[in-house]
Structure formats: structure tokens, C-alpha cells
């Protein structure tokens, strides 16, 4: 699964996001999805989400559940 398709993202999912201020460095932040902010079914740079801790960014990776 990748973070470019909205159908793969749902609340509670563990993901790694890239926040806007981290785009140049590529630093990823991990957390769980609270809200999906992108309404389009696909986005080339990743679906924008809000994490449970309030941070907003685009999904870079979906983390596998252990």
C-alpha cells in the first residue's frame, strides 16, 4: 500500500508523514491518523492527514502493524 491513494488511509492507521517544514530535509514523523484532509481519491505527493497529536503532513509511508 502507498500513501498516494485515499482508499488506503483510515483513522487509527500508523503512518509516517512529511510535514511542510520538513519537505527539504525529508524528515519523517510517525503517528496515527486522526483525520484525512485530502478529499481527492489520489494525490501524487501523498494524502494529507492530521495525526492524533495534531501534526499535519502528507503520508510518505504506511507502517505495517506488528
C-alpha positions as CSV (number, residue, x, y, z in Angstrom):
1,X,0.0,0.0,0.0
2,X,1.2,3.5,-0.6
3,X,0.2,6.9,0.8
4,X,-0.9,8.3,-2.6
5,X,-4.4,6.6,-2.6
6,X,-7.0,7.8,-0.2
7,X,-8.7,4.4,-0.1
8,X,-5.6,3.0,1.7
9,X,-5.8,5.6,4.6
10,X,-8.2,5.4,7.5
11,X,-8.3,6.8,11.1
12,X,-6.1,4.9,13.5
13,X,-3.7,3.8,10.8
14,X,0.0,4.0,11.7
15,X,1.8,6.2,9.2
16,X,5.0,8.2,8.5
17,X,4.3,11.7,7.3
18,X,6.5,14.6,6.0
19,X,5.4,17.9,7.4
20,X,5.6,21.0,5.1
21,X,8.6,22.4,7.0
22,X,10.4,19.1,6.7
23,X,10.0,18.8,2.9
24,X,13.5,19.9,2.1
25,X,15.2,17.6,4.6
26,X,12.7,14.7,4.0
27,X,12.4,14.1,7.8
28,X,9.6,11.8,8.6
29,X,7.3,11.9,11.6
30,X,5.4,8.8,12.8
31,X,2.0,8.7,14.3
32,X,-1.6,7.6,13.9
33,X,-4.1,9.2,11.6
34,X,-6.9,11.2,13.2
35,X,-8.4,13.0,10.1
36,X,-7.9,12.7,6.4
37,X,-7.6,16.2,4.9
38,X,-7.3,15.5,1.2
39,X,-10.7,15.0,-0.5
40,X,-9.3,13.7,-3.8
41,X,-9.1,9.9,-4.3
42,X,-5.4,10.3,-5.3
43,X,-2.6,12.8,-4.7
44,X,0.9,12.5,-6.3
45,X,2.8,13.8,-3.3
46,X,0.7,11.8,-0.7
47,X,-2.6,12.2,1.0
48,X,-2.6,15.0,3.6
49,X,-3.6,13.9,7.1
50,X,-3.8,15.2,10.7
51,X,-2.2,12.9,13.2
52,X,-3.7,12.2,16.7
53,X,-1.1,14.6,18.2
54,X,-2.3,17.4,15.8
55,X,0.6,17.5,13.4
56,X,-0.3,17.8,9.7
57,X,1.6,16.4,6.7
58,X,1.5,14.1,3.7
59,X,1.7,10.4,4.0
60,X,5.1,9.1,3.0
61,X,4.7,5.6,4.2
62,X,2.1,3.3,5.7
63,X,3.7,1.5,8.6
64,X,3.0,-2.2,9.0
65,X,1.2,-3.4,12.1
66,X,3.2,-5.9,14.1
